[in-house]
Amino acid sequence: MQSLDHQVLSQLDHWLALGARPWLCTIVSTIGSSPRPIGSLLAFNDGQTVGTLSGGCVEEDLLEKIAQGAIASDRPQRMEYGVSAEENEKLGLPCGGRLGIVVQQLSSDDRHWIEKAIAGISERRLVSRTLDLDAGHTTMQTIDSFEPLRITEHLLVQSFGPKMRMLLVGAGQLAQILADLAIAMDFDVVVTDTRESAIAQWRGPDVPLVHGLPDDVILAQATDRHSLIITLTHDPRIDDMALLEALESDAWYVGALGSLRTTEQRLKRLRELGVSEQQLARLHAPVGLPIGSKTPWEIAIAIMAEITQLKRSL
């Protein structure tokens, strides 16, 4: 499953390979409410679009200006929407919302950075593009950690890389709900289960369903620092096997479903299996914020809330 950035960049590369000169639009600033976050991309070529900036009249107005030749094609141009209450109402932006957008027409010279960005996303590496807003030239470099988009008078710097991948061990009802929430929050989700029957009965979103032993699946799917691993089966033989592998990996987040009593028993077993205290300190168990959740939906919300809280504190 490709991320939206990957889809937009791949389409741009395809259009450029055909000799077209498509446009790339990037949200570079927001004030107040915004339909899409900073860094969101929209590609446009001859009436076709991929990606989204607002899903409404902002895009229509912007694409109309491009089609009419009202936007400079020789250099990137910065535009702002929502500068007045009247414009907010006209364009359908939330009350007080304001978008800053950089619009750039691309040429075949831009394929070099687009292909590097695509490779970074595909290979789960972080890369950064620096766009000279005066000359329109782009350079790329590999980076160690994700950096929020920043823009100055002369430069736009934007990170590209892998989506956070959430591996769910156990294909039950909670995994189905959690997968829905995670996808809505732009995570890449993979589900694994040792039981073929559980996979056959999956009623959740269209995500990769992997039948196999959890430690093997973790090694193949989720060992880097852009990974999250959560065990949900209630079967200690399966969950412990997964956690032994997960806690030795570079995964950013490792969580395990269960009550306080279940967690105490799990920690005892893991210690007996040789897991160090340093590794156990990485385990989020019971998984999720302690909000008194009982139902699958409440538990899924608590898990995503904890993950969101931890991401914001990075």
Steps between C-alpha positions, in 0.01 A plus 500: 500500500659827384496821703333805349841668459622193309193509275541869421874476432462184289236668287720807454788277394272323251378826349854637473617179332231559236637849433228692686562798729274437800446724801578420863311682775616473864336628817775695679306676776167489677327732746199384697304203372633328187352209302849359427830526693815687404697306241194364316551469125285541190618416148322644194542436129262574214185472709616199705578522872655274763506589870308774676547833675152577623255280315296807409493839335863583578611227262246607239617861514867404492462261206293755312778757542755248372282414199455870420876565514463733797785337696865542411654192337866608515533490881309380807224732617362533852126557538271550797134410542262606775635850556150634570171378643340548157763280336460234770128485429552495124763226507344284768789525742426447872439818696829685534683244284786615283723308256842589361582307182811482281416432135772382262499382141742211458727404213699190410784633720280436805492124443833466685358611835159341450657159436722537808194586710309199363797273575525634855134430569516153340821402681385647833774765506461868585601758241459875480444733204614860505323717243657833403191719473685758290652269239269198527793259540468203738771308687462179701677352800461204734402591858491308829172624643179649367496879490179704477466702181655844530495792262695826489499785253730307270481129590249219555629193686281188517560145627383189316518148630312195618164516667489363851414130461270344757523120526204351685547148637154344505221548244203533736237771536729740686760475223233582241395815686856601580598456135218734393612770743868460414440529126290813556800643686735416210668186635597207281331194657592131475310226686637156583346193661602138540138395448386470139139513621552843659646639181217348295246674725666843476239774456729798543653734241698379200845448655766230452399187697798275572459144622805383693692495824515851647876509551559414134248762387660767721843424353360537150263794553574718802849523647601861428446816706198593289310194626241437770418147622190424709397155623125436527442125508461429876703181432830521693664247268443732204535836673819404685659371181423832332621709793832314524576605144341845523694607810829411331412698188534872434120542496400841632199369696421155644168443675312204645130469575401369843393584852741601777500142627564362152782750457665396826492136392632592156792698643589206726504260203708736288755542777526122529561487126796734535350835403695778672347771717616757246304322228194455723500874569416549132179299530173695521278268700217512565497667158324836461426795727319406825162656418286218639440348158301177483354457150715431191438852368599657832815288520596588142452871575714468814778333300499764227486775763813365670684470169397855405616634835839331464543625142429857604766480772779398258 
